[in-house]
Amino acid sequence: MGADTVPVHVREWAAREFGPVSSWRRVEGGYSAATRFVVTTGAGRSVFVKAASDEMTAGWLRREHETLSGFSAPFAPALLGWSDGPLPLLVLEDLSAGEWPPPWRAGLVGEVVGLLAELHARRAPAHLPRLVDDRDVADGWEVVSADPEPLLGLGIVDRDWLADSLDVLRAAAAAAPLDGGSPLHCDVRSDNVVHLDGRTVLIDWDRCAVGNPLFDLAFWAPSLHVEGGPEPERVVGRAPELASLVAGFFAARAWRPPPHPGSTVRELQVAQLRSALPWAARELGLAPPR
C-alpha cells in the first residue's frame, strides 16, 4: 500500500523510530477498529504496528501495553515499542507469516489448552481488574429477560422454549464461578491464535482480567466448535453455570448493531450462540433449543 494512505501521525512516528520505511501493509480482518500495519524498515526489519483510531481503542492499547510490559512469555508477542498520546501506537513482533486457524490441525487445540494452563499458573499482574467485578460479563440473561424480542428475532430459539428455560438459565449464570487468582486472556478465539517457529502465541491482550481459569476455556469453546473442533464440554468439562453465562453473553449481544462500520463481530457472536445455547441446555438438562 502507498504510504500516503497511512495516517500522518503513524508515518511520522515510524520515521522517528525506524528511519526510512520501505513498505507498509495494512492488516485487514479482526474485530477491532484499531488500524494495523506490517511495516518493513529500510534495514529489512518487519514489525507489527497497532494504532488507535478513537478513545475506545486508545484505552484498549494502553491496557495491552501495560499487560505486555510486565509479562514476558513465549506465548505472548514480543513488545518492541510504544508511543502514548491521544492515539497511541503499539509495536509488536510480526507474526503474520505464522499458521492461523481454522482449520485446527491435529495437536493445535491441545497446544492452546497447554498454553492457557501455563498462563493461568503465572502470577497475575497487579493492574489487572477482577473478572468477578465486571457485571457486563454476567448480565446476559437479565438483558434477555427484560426484553426477549431481539433474541427471538434471530430465529435461534422460539418463544415457548425461552419461556420454559429462562429461569433456569438466569439462575445458573448468576451462580457462575468467576472469582479466582489466575491471569486470564478473556478473548481466546482462532483470530487471536497463531503458530510460528515452534511457538503457539496468543495476541490481543487488551481484555485481560484475574479470575477463574475455566472462564478462558468456556468462552473459547463455542467458537472452536463452530470451526470444526470438539463440542464445548469436551474442552471445558462439566461446567453448567459457565455454559449458561457464556450463552447468555452472546444471547444479549448477537442481535445488536455492529460496534463500528465494517465490523463482523455480530455474525461471529451469532455463530457462537448457535453452539453455546445447545451446550448450556445439555449441561442444565433442558430441552434442546427449538
Secondary structure, 3 states (H helix, E strand, C coil): CCHHHCCHHHHHHHHHHHCCEEEEEECCCCCCCCEEEEEEECCCCEEEEEECCCHHHHHHHHHHHHHHHCCCCCCCCCEEEEECCCCCEEEEECCCCCECCCCCCCCHHHHHHHHHHHHHCCCCCCCCCEHHHCHHHHCHHHHHHHCCHHHHCCCCCCHHHHHHHHHHHHHHHHCCCCCCCEEECCCCCHHHEEEECCEEEECCCCCCEEECCHHHHHHHHHHHHHCCCCCHHHHHCCCHHHHHHHHHHHHCCCCCCCCCCCCCHHHHHHHHHHHHHHHHHHHHCCCCCC
